[in-house]
Amino acid sequence: MPAFVRQTASMEKSIHTEDYRVFVDTLRAIRERAGLTQVELGELIGESQVFVSRYERGETRLDIVQIRNICIALGTTLSAFARSFEKRLS
């Protein structure tokens, strides 16, 4: 069985994994590099500061559409974010 299949089969669905912590840390780092506060980002994506805070603390799981919208608001692309995330994982 290929490694990616084994990894997917055993993948945890919890937001309380090390990988998810790296995921939200990557989003937070990009926001900080963009010079935006949680309030400012929330306004750009049509959400509250509380929403931004919750996903940055790992309390709220994001879907791909939300991630893309956050990336656009932060002046980056989904693919650039994915590369940065993958780099932090390795």
Secondary structure as the mmCIF struct_conf table of DSSP 4:
data_model
#
loop_
_struct_conf.conf_type_id
_struct_conf.id
_struct_conf.beg_label_comp_id
_struct_conf.beg_label_asym_id
_struct_conf.beg_label_seq_id
_struct_conf.end_label_comp_id
_struct_conf.end_label_asym_id
_struct_conf.end_label_seq_id
HELX_RH_AL_P HELX_RH_AL_P1 ALA A 3 ALA A 9
TURN_TY1_P TURN_TY1_P1 SER A 10 SER A 10
BEND BEND1 ILE A 15 ILE A 15
BEND BEND2 THR A 17 THR A 17
HELX_RH_AL_P HELX_RH_AL_P2 GLU A 18 ARG A 33
TURN_TY1_P TURN_TY1_P2 ALA A 34 GLY A 35
HELX_RH_AL_P HELX_RH_AL_P3 GLN A 38 ILE A 45
TURN_TY1_P TURN_TY1_P3 GLY A 46 GLY A 46
HELX_RH_AL_P HELX_RH_AL_P4 GLN A 49 GLU A 56
TURN_TY1_P TURN_TY1_P4 ARG A 57 GLY A 58
BEND BEND3 THR A 60 THR A 60
HELX_LH_PP_P HELX_LH_PP_P1 ARG A 61 ASP A 63
HELX_RH_AL_P HELX_RH_AL_P5 ILE A 64 ALA A 73
TURN_TY1_P TURN_TY1_P5 LEU A 74 GLY A 75
HELX_RH_AL_P HELX_RH_AL_P6 LEU A 78 LEU A 89
#
